[in-house]
Amino acid sequence: MREEAPVLKPRYAVLDFARLMAVFMMIQGHSIGTFVMASQIPSEGFWGAIYVWLRGLTSPTFLLISGIVNFVGIKRDEEGRVLPRILRKRVRRAVVLILIDYLLIFPANRVWDLFSLQPEQWFAFFRVGTLNIIGVSLLLVTALMAVTRSNRAFVLWSLVIGAGIAFATPYVHQVNWFALLPAYFAHYLSFKGGGSFAIFPHSGFLFVGAGLGGYALRLLRHPNPWKFSFRMGEVGLAVILTTISAYLVAHTWFPPHDFWVSSPFLFWEKVGLSMVMIGLYAVLFHVTEGAADFYSRLSRKNIHIYVAHIMIIFGSTWGWSFSRMWPNTLTLAQGVAATALVIALSYGIGIGIAAAETRRPDIY
């Protein structure tokens, strides 16, 4: 009788490392952009284009990875329903992310000062931030997770919804949502209020990532540990080339819109480039695979690291920050040194929290 091949355990640490690297890119982007004089930040020529593209890929890459991780964590019962504890955990995490984002930009240092705020201060307060869009997108994906009865259906609908968000984005941004909805809703649908994130297109990256989850899981289970790295890069390049070809044929089919803000072609180009970035992160992971356990533990503190760097760079209404000391006044060399300090402090806080939890005794 032939023995069955053992089921290989997926190498989830690759995803943990990729999330850490995505957060690393966010931190360096925020630091350089805040500390360095604008005249010294590369924005033109070949290296300027590379830097701008890398800055523009940080959020899509993180959202894509988060979508993959969300698929990997699905557990269903015999009837195909996602376990209630999984849904509760996702909803709780999403709500916490949204609350943290609003808390970081709280417009007053005392609760009673809220009553004296001007309308423009409230308007700015409701702009959608990184943690906010991740939280709202996670709620939407969790809702889809709850209504589907199989992983196959979840993957299919995730891709359909992600593609639908990309297709609808130029149409959605034709509407003046601030004339129709209160600011705290309109900011989720429009960039016209000065925000950097909106459901269209950013939530689409999380949905597409969730749709890629099944494919990514198969790659992670492959006997060849490099399969995930190369396949993600290859598929990413295929998406980029397909998008460029589609743009040449169909870019006039959509209403007039800002290509750099609301183009469905830019959306898919960022999906492809983010997949290439994830593949490159996976290569770097394999070079340092001996630290896989460390990456997995630290990745669970991603939000702590992200919040720490926001507090260190920008502060809040309650605290001091580096941006008050170096507001776009440093040279590039000085800015790199300041960025290294922010990275060390932010990841140091994450490492400290992870170490404290590891040493904490279990209480039954």
DOGU-607283 format. One line per field, with one value per residue: residue number from 1; residue in one letter; x, z, y of N, C-alpha, C in turn. Coordinates in pm, whole numbers, always signed. Layout:
N
gulo <- [NUM:...]
torfi <- [A:...]
n_X <- [X:...]
n_Z <- [Z:...]
n_Y <- [Y:...]
ca_X <- [X:...]
ca_Z <- [Z:...]
ca_Y <- [Y:...]
c_X <- [X:...]
c_Z <- [Z:...]
c_Y <- [Y:...]
***
This chain:
364
gulo <- [1:2:3:4:5:6:7:8:9:10:11:12:13:14:15:16:17:18:19:20:21:22:23:24:25:26:27:28:29:30:31:32:33:34:35:36:37:38:39:40:41:42:43:44:45:46:47:48:49:50:51:52:53:54:55:56:57:58:59:60:61:62:63:64:65:66:67:68:69:70:71:72:73:74:75:76:77:78:79:80:81:82:83:84:85:86:87:88:89:90:91:92:93:94:95:96:97:98:99:100:101:102:103:104:105:106:107:108:109:110:111:112:113:114:115:116:117:118:119:120:121:122:123:124:125:126:127:128:129:130:131:132:133:134:135:136:137:138:139:140:141:142:143:144:145:146:147:148:149:150:151:152:153:154:155:156:157:158:159:160:161:162:163:164:165:166:167:168:169:170:171:172:173:174:175:176:177:178:179:180:181:182:183:184:185:186:187:188:189:190:191:192:193:194:195:196:197:198:199:200:201:202:203:204:205:206:207:208:209:210:211:212:213:214:215:216:217:218:219:220:221:222:223:224:225:226:227:228:229:230:231:232:233:234:235:236:237:238:239:240:241:242:243:244:245:246:247:248:249:250:251:252:253:254:255:256:257:258:259:260:261:262:263:264:265:266:267:268:269:270:271:272:273:274:275:276:277:278:279:280:281:282:283:284:285:286:287:288:289:290:291:292:293:294:295:296:297:298:299:300:301:302:303:304:305:306:307:308:309:310:311:312:313:314:315:316:317:318:319:320:321:322:323:324:325:326:327:328:329:330:331:332:333:334:335:336:337:338:339:340:341:342:343:344:345:346:347:348:349:350:351:352:353:354:355:356:357:358:359:360:361:362:363:364]
torfi <- [M:R:E:E:A:P:V:L:K:P:R:Y:A:V:L:D:F:A:R:L:M:A:V:F:M:M:I:Q:G:H:S:I:G:T:F:V:M:A:S:Q:I:P:S:E:G:F:W:G:A:I:Y:V:W:L:R:G:L:T:S:P:T:F:L:L:I:S:G:I:V:N:F:V:G:I:K:R:D:E:E:G:R:V:L:P:R:I:L:R:K:R:V:R:R:A:V:V:L:I:L:I:D:Y:L:L:I:F:P:A:N:R:V:W:D:L:F:S:L:Q:P:E:Q:W:F:A:F:F:R:V:G:T:L:N:I:I:G:V:S:L:L:L:V:T:A:L:M:A:V:T:R:S:N:R:A:F:V:L:W:S:L:V:I:G:A:G:I:A:F:A:T:P:Y:V:H:Q:V:N:W:F:A:L:L:P:A:Y:F:A:H:Y:L:S:F:K:G:G:G:S:F:A:I:F:P:H:S:G:F:L:F:V:G:A:G:L:G:G:Y:A:L:R:L:L:R:H:P:N:P:W:K:F:S:F:R:M:G:E:V:G:L:A:V:I:L:T:T:I:S:A:Y:L:V:A:H:T:W:F:P:P:H:D:F:W:V:S:S:P:F:L:F:W:E:K:V:G:L:S:M:V:M:I:G:L:Y:A:V:L:F:H:V:T:E:G:A:A:D:F:Y:S:R:L:S:R:K:N:I:H:I:Y:V:A:H:I:M:I:I:F:G:S:T:W:G:W:S:F:S:R:M:W:P:N:T:L:T:L:A:Q:G:V:A:A:T:A:L:V:I:A:L:S:Y:G:I:G:I:G:I:A:A:A:E:T:R:R:P:D:I:Y]
n_X <- [+85:+61:+216:+65:+148:+296:+116:+216:+316:+211:+425:+390:+540:+665:+469:+436:+686:+674:+469:+591:+795:+642:+532:+772:+844:+640:+704:+961:+892:+708:+881:+1101:+956:+859:+1077:+1286:+1409:+1208:+1330:+1540:+1439:+1418:+1249:+1240:+1358:+1520:+1577:+1416:+1164:+1158:+1162:+921:+736:+781:+701:+432:+347:+337:+100:-90:+56:+67:-210:-275:-123:-245:-498:-442:-350:-585:-743:-596:-636:-896:-1144:-1379:-1702:-1875:-2088:-1998:-1991:-1814:-1627:-1774:-1602:-1386:-1498:-1580:-1332:-1216:-1391:-1366:-1095:-1098:-1264:-1111:-885:-997:-1082:-835:-709:-869:-826:-556:-554:-704:-883:-858:-712:-844:-1154:-1372:-1299:-1387:-1631:-1583:-1463:-1393:-1589:-1420:-1215:-1337:-1401:-1147:-1070:-1223:-1106:-988:-759:-465:-492:-761:-877:-788:-923:-1200:-1207:-1146:-1375:-1562:-1462:-1483:-1759:-1826:-1698:-1859:-2103:-2052:-2025:-1819:-1464:-1392:-1603:-1574:-1321:-1373:-1578:-1442:-1246:-1413:-1549:-1328:-1229:-1455:-1464:-1231:-1303:-1524:-1421:-1335:-1588:-1719:-1569:-1650:-1863:-1984:-1953:-1953:-2149:-2370:-2357:-2286:-1968:-1821:-1898:-1865:-1589:-1498:-1554:-1445:-1168:-1171:-1190:-939:-825:-622:-697:-954:-1255:-1297:-1023:-903:-1000:-1036:-787:-754:-961:-882:-642:-745:-875:-656:-563:-613:-456:-204:-178:-156:+91:+254:+244:+390:+656:+898:+1057:+1103:+909:+686:+801:+897:+670:+484:+617:+627:+352:+276:+424:+299:+42:+103:+197:-32:-209:-91:-122:-403:-462:-368:-557:-811:-827:-975:-1234:-1341:-1486:-1364:-1091:-858:-562:-365:-499:-756:-766:-860:-670:-428:-475:-466:-209:-69:-144:-9:+261:+279:+258:+498:+670:+605:+700:+975:+1020:+980:+1202:+1406:+1330:+1389:+1663:+1718:+1604:+1648:+1559:+1288:+1093:+1116:+1032:+763:+660:+708:+560:+302:+281:+253:+66:+114:+375:+328:+157:+331:+531:+385:+318:+575:+675:+469:+324:+60:-239:-184:+86:+447:+652:+881:+843:+792:+1035:+1197:+1076:+1060:+1324:+1573:+1877:+1919:+2093:+2092:+1823:+1799:+1942:+1776:+1548:+1637:+1660:+1389:+1287:+1433:+1339:+1062:+1041:+1180:+1003:+798:+939:+999:+741:+659:+854:+793:+540:+606:+752:+562:+380:+144:-193:-439]
n_Z <- [+0:-94:+67:+182:+77:+301:+443:+375:+588:+558:+487:+674:+785:+586:+494:+729:+746:+512:+575:+783:+637:+469:+651:+737:+503:+500:+731:+670:+453:+560:+743:+594:+426:+614:+757:+582:+373:+110:-133:-140:-155:-368:-670:-940:-1260:-1312:-1059:-897:-996:-925:-646:-594:-692:-521:-279:-337:-338:-86:+83:-90:-110:+157:+208:+19:+112:+363:+285:+178:+411:+559:+422:+464:+735:+762:+906:+885:+967:+955:+789:+629:+728:+849:+1146:+1439:+1632:+1479:+1311:+1504:+1607:+1381:+1336:+1578:+1566:+1340:+1426:+1638:+1498:+1351:+1557:+1680:+1476:+1460:+1717:+1711:+1565:+1711:+1766:+1986:+2306:+2539:+2648:+2681:+2519:+2270:+2217:+2135:+1892:+1552:+1243:+1025:+1152:+1248:+999:+892:+1079:+1017:+795:+610:+732:+719:+899:+936:+680:+643:+854:+787:+537:+617:+766:+556:+403:+595:+623:+374:+405:+602:+472:+265:+180:+131:+79:-184:-300:-156:-244:-517:-515:-381:-567:-772:-650:-581:-840:-934:-770:-858:-1127:-1090:-968:-1115:-1184:-939:-829:-978:-862:-642:-338:-97:-114:-89:+130:+487:+616:+753:+625:+354:+319:+296:+40:-133:-249:-247:-19:+78:+180:+180:+139:+34:+5:-259:-448:-254:-78:-258:-295:-68:-104:-348:-261:-74:-256:-388:-197:-186:-397:-313:-81:-181:-309:-88:+29:-135:-208:-288:-145:-264:-445:-394:-395:-664:-824:-737:-823:-1103:-1176:-1096:-1277:-1512:-1470:-1473:-1740:-1883:-1794:-1896:-2171:-2183:-2114:-2334:-2518:-2402:-2247:-2308:-2265:-2022:-1804:-1795:-1577:-1298:-1360:-1175:-941:-955:-1149:-1296:-1429:-1316:-1066:-1113:-1209:-978:-823:-960:-933:-655:-604:-717:-539:-304:-376:-389:-120:-14:-117:+24:+275:+267:+257:+512:+672:+908:+1113:+1128:+1327:+1495:+1321:+1290:+1551:+1593:+1387:+1475:+1622:+1454:+1436:+1675:+1623:+1403:+1512:+1705:+1547:+1427:+1650:+1734:+1512:+1434:+1663:+1885:+1991:+2252:+2295:+2244:+1943:+1685:+1449:+1518:+1585:+1364:+1112:+798:+758:+744:+585:+323:+409:+687:+728:+667:+880:+1093:+1023:+1055:+1331:+1407:+1303:+1457:+1716:+1685:+1601:+1812:+2024:+1945:+1956:+2227:+2344:+2238:+2355:+2626:+2640:+2578:+2801:+2995:+3240:+3191:+3285:+3436]
n_Y <- [-120:+216:+491:+792:+1122:+1353:+1628:+1948:+2208:+2540:+2820:+3057:+3260:+3402:+3580:+3724:+3852:+4003:+4181:+4323:+4449:+4609:+4789:+4902:+5040:+5229:+5377:+5484:+5641:+5830:+5953:+6060:+6233:+6413:+6521:+6603:+6866:+6990:+7042:+6865:+6613:+6340:+6378:+6396:+6274:+5949:+5819:+5971:+5904:+5632:+5652:+5791:+5605:+5389:+5506:+5536:+5276:+5171:+5162:+5017:+4772:+4685:+4656:+4460:+4240:+4215:+4136:+3880:+3753:+3761:+3577:+3342:+3303:+3210:+3004:+2748:+2598:+2275:+2332:+2529:+2785:+3068:+3050:+3184:+3309:+3385:+3578:+3766:+3841:+3964:+4179:+4318:+4388:+4557:+4769:+4868:+4960:+5171:+5342:+5398:+5541:+5774:+5866:+5932:+6164:+6333:+6628:+6799:+6875:+6843:+6710:+6884:+7090:+7027:+7137:+7391:+7385:+7476:+7452:+7382:+7249:+7017:+6912:+6852:+6664:+6438:+6330:+6049:+5817:+5599:+5372:+5389:+5340:+5080:+4954:+4996:+4869:+4612:+4551:+4539:+4324:+4123:+4110:+4001:+3758:+3648:+3598:+3421:+3070:+2903:+2874:+2894:+3039:+3274:+3364:+3404:+3603:+3804:+3881:+3967:+4183:+4344:+4404:+4533:+4761:+4889:+4940:+5106:+5331:+5579:+5675:+5705:+5912:+6123:+6236:+6487:+6428:+6561:+6745:+6595:+6423:+6399:+6516:+6316:+6082:+6142:+6174:+5913:+5849:+6029:+6229:+6496:+6643:+6669:+6441:+6137:+5878:+5652:+5453:+5380:+5394:+5224:+5020:+4820:+4699:+4539:+4357:+4236:+4124:+3938:+3776:+3670:+3506:+3223:+3126:+3215:+3061:+2804:+2827:+2871:+2624:+2467:+2236:+2354:+2617:+2862:+2904:+3067:+3325:+3360:+3309:+3503:+3732:+3681:+3663:+3916:+4077:+3996:+4099:+4373:+4411:+4334:+4530:+4765:+4716:+4706:+4968:+5115:+5050:+5096:+5332:+5558:+5492:+5554:+5806:+6151:+6182:+6201:+6051:+5972:+5955:+5831:+5628:+5319:+5171:+5248:+5142:+4859:+4842:+4906:+4688:+4482:+4573:+4571:+4298:+4217:+4347:+4207:+3958:+4019:+4087:+3835:+3699:+3831:+3747:+3471:+3481:+3553:+3360:+3228:+3383:+3352:+3285:+3505:+3710:+3637:+3668:+3943:+4055:+4038:+4261:+4471:+4683:+4818:+4905:+5070:+5269:+5368:+5490:+5694:+5850:+5922:+6066:+6254:+6309:+6416:+6588:+6583:+6539:+6579:+6587:+6465:+6604:+6864:+6955:+6909:+7023:+6963:+7058:+6942:+6821:+6574:+6370:+6413:+6369:+6098:+5989:+6073:+5934:+5671:+5671:+5700:+5459:+5274:+5335:+5286:+5013:+4912:+4954:+4779:+4533:+4529:+4510:+4262:+4095:+4128:+4011:+3752:+3672:+3690:+3515:+3248:+3278:+3101]
ca_X <- [+0:+144:+195:+23:+247:+260:+66:+318:+269:+243:+529:+324:+638:+692:+370:+469:+800:+629:+395:+690:+864:+548:+528:+903:+839:+555:+776:+1065:+827:+658:+993:+1170:+865:+835:+1199:+1381:+1367:+1144:+1424:+1637:+1370:+1419:+1116:+1254:+1455:+1500:+1571:+1298:+1048:+1163:+1124:+778:+661:+791:+614:+294:+315:+338:-35:-143:+126:+21:-349:-275:-75:-348:-604:-394:-349:-723:-789:-523:-688:-1037:-1179:-1522:-1759:-1916:-2185:-1931:-1994:-1692:-1646:-1809:-1489:-1303:-1567:-1573:-1195:-1193:-1469:-1304:-970:-1131:-1314:-997:-803:-1067:-1078:-697:-681:-933:-762:-426:-573:-805:-860:-851:-640:-938:-1284:-1463:-1259:-1455:-1748:-1540:-1394:-1453:-1632:-1309:-1138:-1409:-1388:-1014:-1065:-1289:-1032:-961:-618:-424:-555:-904:-917:-766:-1032:-1325:-1193:-1153:-1517:-1628:-1418:-1539:-1900:-1828:-1658:-1971:-2216:-2013:-2030:-1700:-1349:-1392:-1695:-1514:-1214:-1434:-1646:-1341:-1187:-1517:-1572:-1207:-1228:-1566:-1421:-1136:-1377:-1618:-1352:-1346:-1727:-1748:-1503:-1716:-1971:-1947:-2015:-1964:-2276:-2479:-2343:-2203:-1825:-1765:-1923:-1813:-1444:-1473:-1585:-1389:-1042:-1187:-1177:-798:-779:-535:-750:-1099:-1294:-1265:-996:-813:-1057:-1020:-661:-775:-1044:-800:-551:-821:-897:-530:-525:-609:-338:-86:-169:-102:+233:+323:+247:+473:+784:+1005:+1029:+1118:+797:+605:+873:+904:+536:+425:+681:+586:+213:+274:+470:+193:-65:+152:+198:-172:-267:-39:-189:-543:-467:-350:-679:-939:-823:-1076:-1368:-1385:-1506:-1242:-1053:-716:-501:-286:-587:-876:-765:-859:-546:-326:-508:-414:-63:-22:-160:+104:+385:+276:+290:+644:+732:+587:+796:+1108:+1025:+994:+1342:+1481:+1297:+1463:+1803:+1727:+1498:+1678:+1487:+1145:+1012:+1120:+946:+623:+622:+708:+454:+177:+287:+259:-13:+188:+488:+275:+111:+450:+601:+300:+334:+711:+694:+368:+269:-84:-274:-139:+228:+554:+691:+999:+807:+798:+1176:+1256:+967:+1115:+1440:+1697:+1931:+1884:+2176:+2039:+1691:+1819:+1980:+1656:+1460:+1692:+1624:+1245:+1271:+1486:+1247:+933:+1056:+1222:+880:+733:+1019:+982:+608:+659:+936:+721:+433:+666:+794:+448:+330:+4:-283:-557]
ca_Z <- [+0:-105:+173:+137:+98:+415:+414:+412:+662:+486:+547:+700:+825:+469:+498:+845:+710:+410:+644:+852:+538:+422:+756:+729:+393:+543:+829:+607:+368:+646:+807:+494:+382:+721:+809:+482:+290:-14:-244:-137:-174:-511:-731:-1085:-1316:-1291:-917:-842:-1033:-843:-508:-593:-710:-398:-181:-374:-326:+53:+128:-167:-76:+289:+195:-54:+206:+465:+224:+173:+549:+600:+366:+530:+870:+763:+954:+865:+1026:+859:+696:+549:+792:+919:+1290:+1499:+1700:+1375:+1270:+1614:+1614:+1269:+1358:+1689:+1517:+1250:+1506:+1712:+1404:+1320:+1676:+1699:+1375:+1501:+1840:+1677:+1510:+1794:+1743:+2108:+2413:+2648:+2592:+2676:+2410:+2148:+2194:+2079:+1765:+1433:+1145:+943:+1233:+1240:+862:+880:+1168:+957:+681:+629:+741:+683:+984:+914:+557:+667:+938:+711:+436:+688:+794:+432:+369:+696:+587:+265:+465:+679:+388:+175:+243:+95:+46:-328:-325:-98:-335:-641:-490:-345:-691:-846:-582:-599:-978:-945:-706:-949:-1245:-1053:-905:-1185:-1181:-803:-802:-1054:-778:-530:-223:+15:-129:-68:+256:+591:+590:+804:+526:+224:+312:+257:-102:-215:-211:-262:+112:+117:+232:+93:+126:+16:-26:-402:-482:-161:-28:-363:-278:+33:-166:-445:-181:-23:-370:-418:-81:-218:-481:-229:+12:-257:-329:+41:+60:-234:-151:-318:-66:-346:-540:-364:-437:-809:-882:-711:-915:-1241:-1194:-1087:-1406:-1611:-1444:-1519:-1887:-1926:-1765:-1995:-2298:-2173:-2112:-2470:-2595:-2340:-2152:-2343:-2235:-1892:-1802:-1759:-1436:-1269:-1371:-1057:-825:-967:-1269:-1275:-1483:-1213:-961:-1147:-1217:-840:-781:-1016:-869:-516:-608:-739:-412:-210:-419:-347:+25:+13:-143:+139:+388:+258:+289:+658:+722:+1043:+1208:+1095:+1449:+1540:+1231:+1319:+1678:+1578:+1294:+1551:+1682:+1345:+1466:+1778:+1557:+1320:+1600:+1768:+1457:+1411:+1770:+1736:+1406:+1429:+1795:+1894:+2065:+2391:+2312:+2161:+1832:+1609:+1341:+1572:+1594:+1230:+1012:+663:+769:+741:+458:+298:+497:+822:+729:+672:+1018:+1175:+987:+1122:+1473:+1418:+1279:+1574:+1828:+1656:+1607:+1948:+2104:+1906:+2009:+2372:+2377:+2208:+2455:+2753:+2632:+2578:+2937:+3087:+3268:+3160:+3401:+3406]
ca_Y <- [+0:+335:+589:+924:+1227:+1437:+1762:+2045:+2325:+2663:+2904:+3185:+3361:+3486:+3687:+3808:+3936:+4099:+4288:+4405:+4531:+4711:+4891:+4968:+5136:+5340:+5458:+5564:+5741:+5938:+6022:+6143:+6338:+6508:+6582:+6652:+6980:+6944:+7055:+6755:+6485:+6309:+6377:+6402:+6181:+5805:+5785:+6037:+5822:+5511:+5687:+5825:+5481:+5312:+5571:+5510:+5133:+5123:+5126:+4903:+4648:+4641:+4612:+4334:+4139:+4197:+4055:+3742:+3702:+3740:+3449:+3233:+3284:+3167:+2869:+2729:+2477:+2173:+2390:+2631:+2916:+3107:+3038:+3314:+3372:+3447:+3700:+3863:+3890:+4056:+4301:+4388:+4447:+4667:+4882:+4922:+5036:+5296:+5427:+5445:+5644:+5898:+5912:+5990:+6299:+6397:+6772:+6879:+6805:+6822:+6675:+6999:+7180:+6986:+7222:+7520:+7364:+7535:+7351:+7334:+7154:+6889:+6863:+6791:+6549:+6323:+6275:+5906:+5784:+5463:+5273:+5401:+5270:+4938:+4906:+4993:+4764:+4484:+4528:+4500:+4189:+4034:+4092:+3903:+3631:+3595:+3556:+3312:+2938:+2825:+2958:+2919:+3150:+3394:+3408:+3454:+3729:+3904:+3931:+4041:+4311:+4424:+4454:+4628:+4886:+4954:+4988:+5213:+5445:+5709:+5720:+5749:+6040:+6229:+6287:+6575:+6362:+6654:+6816:+6498:+6348:+6462:+6503:+6191:+5979:+6184:+6152:+5775:+5832:+6136:+6292:+6641:+6707:+6675:+6314:+6057:+5743:+5639:+5315:+5368:+5254:+5154:+4894:+4720:+4625:+4435:+4254:+4162:+4042:+3823:+3687:+3602:+3425:+3079:+3101:+3233:+2949:+2689:+2851:+2855:+2481:+2397:+2189:+2450:+2738:+2981:+2909:+3184:+3444:+3375:+3314:+3634:+3825:+3653:+3702:+4062:+4132:+3968:+4197:+4503:+4413:+4330:+4661:+4861:+4686:+4747:+5113:+5164:+5023:+5131:+5444:+5659:+5441:+5603:+5951:+6225:+6166:+6215:+5918:+5940:+5947:+5746:+5544:+5173:+5116:+5267:+5045:+4727:+4853:+4898:+4548:+4407:+4615:+4525:+4156:+4209:+4385:+4096:+3856:+4063:+4070:+3691:+3665:+3880:+3660:+3344:+3509:+3570:+3271:+3184:+3468:+3339:+3291:+3644:+3785:+3605:+3732:+4088:+4094:+4053:+4395:+4568:+4802:+4890:+4971:+5178:+5376:+5426:+5581:+5812:+5932:+5976:+6166:+6359:+6339:+6433:+6710:+6567:+6511:+6636:+6499:+6505:+6696:+7000:+6991:+6906:+7033:+6980:+7147:+6865:+6775:+6434:+6287:+6427:+6306:+5952:+5958:+6089:+5822:+5552:+5683:+5670:+5316:+5203:+5355:+5223:+4867:+4880:+4944:+4653:+4422:+4530:+4457:+4119:+4027:+4130:+3913:+3618:+3640:+3696:+3382:+3221:+3279:+3019]
c_X <- [+89:+112:+156:+133:+204:+211:+168:+256:+307:+346:+473:+423:+677:+597:+396:+583:+759:+550:+489:+761:+772:+536:+659:+901:+750:+631:+881:+1003:+776:+773:+1064:+1083:+842:+960:+1283:+1323:+1316:+1241:+1524:+1572:+1366:+1277:+1120:+1360:+1425:+1484:+1453:+1172:+1042:+1114:+974:+694:+665:+703:+468:+250:+302:+200:-96:-77:+79:-122:-357:-230:-180:-464:-566:-399:-491:-780:-725:-584:-832:-1049:-1329:-1570:-1806:-2014:-2126:-1933:-1860:-1721:-1673:-1691:-1396:-1366:-1559:-1434:-1168:-1267:-1406:-1176:-997:-1177:-1201:-909:-866:-1059:-937:-665:-743:-868:-630:-439:-681:-781:-851:-777:-723:-1076:-1373:-1425:-1329:-1570:-1711:-1466:-1470:-1491:-1516:-1220:-1205:-1395:-1255:-1004:-1122:-1220:-987:-810:-591:-496:-706:-948:-893:-881:-1163:-1321:-1204:-1297:-1591:-1592:-1475:-1687:-1914:-1793:-1776:-2083:-2180:-2009:-1916:-1587:-1344:-1483:-1639:-1405:-1274:-1498:-1549:-1279:-1287:-1539:-1449:-1199:-1339:-1532:-1326:-1209:-1463:-1549:-1363:-1488:-1764:-1689:-1552:-1820:-1915:-2017:-2033:-2090:-2395:-2478:-2268:-2056:-1771:-1799:-1856:-1664:-1410:-1491:-1516:-1256:-1055:-1177:-1035:-744:-695:-590:-902:-1129:-1267:-1140:-938:-870:-1043:-893:-677:-860:-963:-701:-621:-848:-772:-490:-516:-488:-211:-68:-115:+49:+312:+333:+338:+605:+900:+976:+1038:+1000:+714:+671:+863:+766:+468:+485:+636:+443:+200:+318:+365:+78:-23:+146:+56:-238:-221:-107:-333:-556:-457:-476:-800:-936:-926:-1217:-1425:-1405:-1376:-1214:-903:-652:-434:-371:-693:-880:-769:-733:-432:-348:-444:-262:-3:-39:-42:+235:+392:+307:+439:+717:+722:+683:+938:+1125:+1046:+1136:+1428:+1454:+1380:+1612:+1823:+1630:+1525:+1605:+1335:+1056:+1005:+1028:+799:+577:+611:+596:+321:+170:+294:+185:+55:+303:+440:+232:+230:+518:+517:+317:+472:+729:+598:+312:+117:-112:-223:+13:+318:+588:+816:+965:+808:+942:+1241:+1148:+1020:+1233:+1573:+1745:+1894:+1963:+2125:+1903:+1700:+1856:+1858:+1557:+1506:+1657:+1476:+1220:+1317:+1392:+1116:+941:+1104:+1102:+808:+806:+1001:+848:+602:+738:+864:+609:+487:+703:+677:+395:+182:-78:-410:-667]
c_Z <- [+0:+5:+113:+168:+215:+370:+465:+482:+585:+562:+570:+736:+708:+468:+615:+812:+608:+474:+720:+756:+485:+523:+758:+619:+427:+636:+761:+517:+448:+704:+709:+452:+486:+759:+704:+404:+155:-132:-250:-151:-323:-567:-882:-1131:-1278:-1144:-848:-871:-949:-702:-499:-605:-584:-288:-209:-357:-182:+99:+44:-131:+59:+282:+123:+37:+313:+411:+216:+311:+598:+544:+441:+666:+877:+817:+949:+935:+916:+755:+612:+609:+860:+1069:+1351:+1566:+1600:+1332:+1378:+1623:+1505:+1291:+1470:+1644:+1429:+1328:+1583:+1621:+1372:+1437:+1701:+1601:+1416:+1628:+1811:+1625:+1586:+1795:+1868:+2216:+2539:+2587:+2580:+2571:+2278:+2115:+2133:+1947:+1650:+1333:+1061:+1020:+1235:+1102:+843:+964:+1101:+831:+712:+626:+708:+766:+964:+791:+569:+748:+863:+605:+499:+726:+671:+392:+468:+669:+474:+316:+536:+591:+290:+251:+199:+64:-103:-362:-272:-190:-461:-620:-449:-470:-770:-783:-596:-737:-997:-883:-798:-1068:-1209:-1004:-984:-1187:-1044:-777:-893:-968:-669:-405:-106:+6:-97:+70:+359:+567:+636:+717:+393:+209:+268:+107:-192:-158:-209:-129:+162:+174:+131:+68:+111:-17:-172:-428:-370:-105:-131:-348:-174:-25:-266:-370:-125:-135:-411:-308:-111:-300:-399:-134:-58:-279:-200:+81:-34:-170:-174:-244:-147:-442:-520:-417:-588:-873:-858:-804:-1058:-1267:-1187:-1217:-1515:-1595:-1496:-1671:-1943:-1906:-1865:-2129:-2296:-2175:-2253:-2553:-2537:-2250:-2183:-2311:-2106:-1896:-1764:-1609:-1423:-1266:-1241:-931:-839:-1092:-1235:-1329:-1383:-1098:-992:-1165:-1076:-784:-831:-951:-724:-508:-631:-610:-310:-245:-377:-195:+61:-13:-25:+263:+384:+286:+441:+730:+863:+1150:+1190:+1218:+1502:+1454:+1265:+1448:+1662:+1487:+1366:+1619:+1575:+1378:+1575:+1716:+1475:+1406:+1665:+1675:+1430:+1530:+1775:+1634:+1422:+1565:+1793:+1967:+2209:+2404:+2211:+2049:+1762:+1502:+1389:+1581:+1456:+1123:+872:+662:+757:+599:+441:+390:+641:+834:+736:+814:+1111:+1149:+1055:+1270:+1494:+1402:+1401:+1692:+1807:+1667:+1745:+2041:+2074:+1964:+2160:+2415:+2352:+2312:+2589:+2753:+2636:+2720:+3035:+3113:+3234:+3288:+3363:+3506]
c_Y <- [+125:+436:+723:+1026:+1314:+1575:+1863:+2165:+2451:+2747:+3044:+3294:+3451:+3605:+3782:+3904:+4042:+4213:+4381:+4499:+4641:+4824:+4971:+5074:+5255:+5435:+5544:+5672:+5859:+6020:+6115:+6260:+6446:+6586:+6655:+6770:+6929:+6946:+6939:+6618:+6455:+6300:+6378:+6303:+6037:+5771:+5853:+5958:+5695:+5541:+5716:+5699:+5397:+5371:+5537:+5366:+5087:+5077:+5012:+4771:+4595:+4588:+4477:+4219:+4110:+4114:+3908:+3679:+3676:+3612:+3333:+3202:+3236:+3024:+2855:+2602:+2382:+2228:+2504:+2770:+2945:+3104:+3175:+3384:+3441:+3579:+3807:+3924:+3992:+4188:+4384:+4458:+4568:+4790:+4948:+5008:+5171:+5393:+5483:+5558:+5777:+5955:+5982:+6133:+6374:+6548:+6858:+6801:+6788:+6799:+6796:+7101:+7146:+7080:+7357:+7505:+7428:+7425:+7295:+7236:+7017:+6827:+6791:+6665:+6423:+6271:+6132:+5881:+5638:+5358:+5273:+5322:+5120:+4881:+4894:+4883:+4626:+4451:+4479:+4357:+4087:+4008:+3991:+3764:+3564:+3541:+3445:+3180:+2847:+2921:+2989:+3037:+3281:+3451:+3471:+3591:+3839:+3965:+4014:+4178:+4401:+4485:+4557:+4762:+4962:+5016:+5109:+5339:+5575:+5763:+5774:+5887:+6153:+6301:+6378:+6523:+6456:+6739:+6725:+6435:+6431:+6431:+6368:+6071:+6013:+6159:+6009:+5752:+5933:+6184:+6444:+6715:+6711:+6546:+6237:+5917:+5748:+5493:+5283:+5451:+5167:+5024:+4782:+4639:+4513:+4322:+4170:+4072:+3920:+3723:+3611:+3504:+3277:+3042:+3112:+3115:+2825:+2705:+2829:+2709:+2402:+2354:+2284:+2581:+2867:+3000:+3036:+3311:+3466:+3386:+3449:+3738:+3807:+3697:+3854:+4128:+4111:+4067:+4334:+4513:+4413:+4466:+4766:+4841:+4732:+4899:+5171:+5150:+5094:+5254:+5552:+5613:+5497:+5754:+6023:+6214:+6184:+6077:+5878:+5925:+5839:+5660:+5396:+5108:+5132:+5168:+4910:+4728:+4844:+4758:+4466:+4443:+4570:+4376:+4134:+4242:+4272:+3983:+3891:+4052:+3923:+3644:+3708:+3795:+3532:+3362:+3515:+3476:+3220:+3263:+3459:+3351:+3434:+3730:+3762:+3671:+3883:+4135:+4112:+4189:+4504:+4697:+4885:+4970:+5090:+5296:+5446:+5526:+5707:+5906:+5998:+6088:+6283:+6398:+6343:+6563:+6704:+6557:+6578:+6538:+6552:+6609:+6841:+7049:+6999:+6915:+7066:+7077:+7074:+6840:+6627:+6341:+6292:+6359:+6155:+5910:+5969:+5976:+5694:+5553:+5649:+5520:+5236:+5214:+5279:+5072:+4824:+4866:+4814:+4533:+4413:+4471:+4307:+4041:+4020:+4026:+3771:+3576:+3635:+3557:+3368:+3218:+3205:+3048]
***
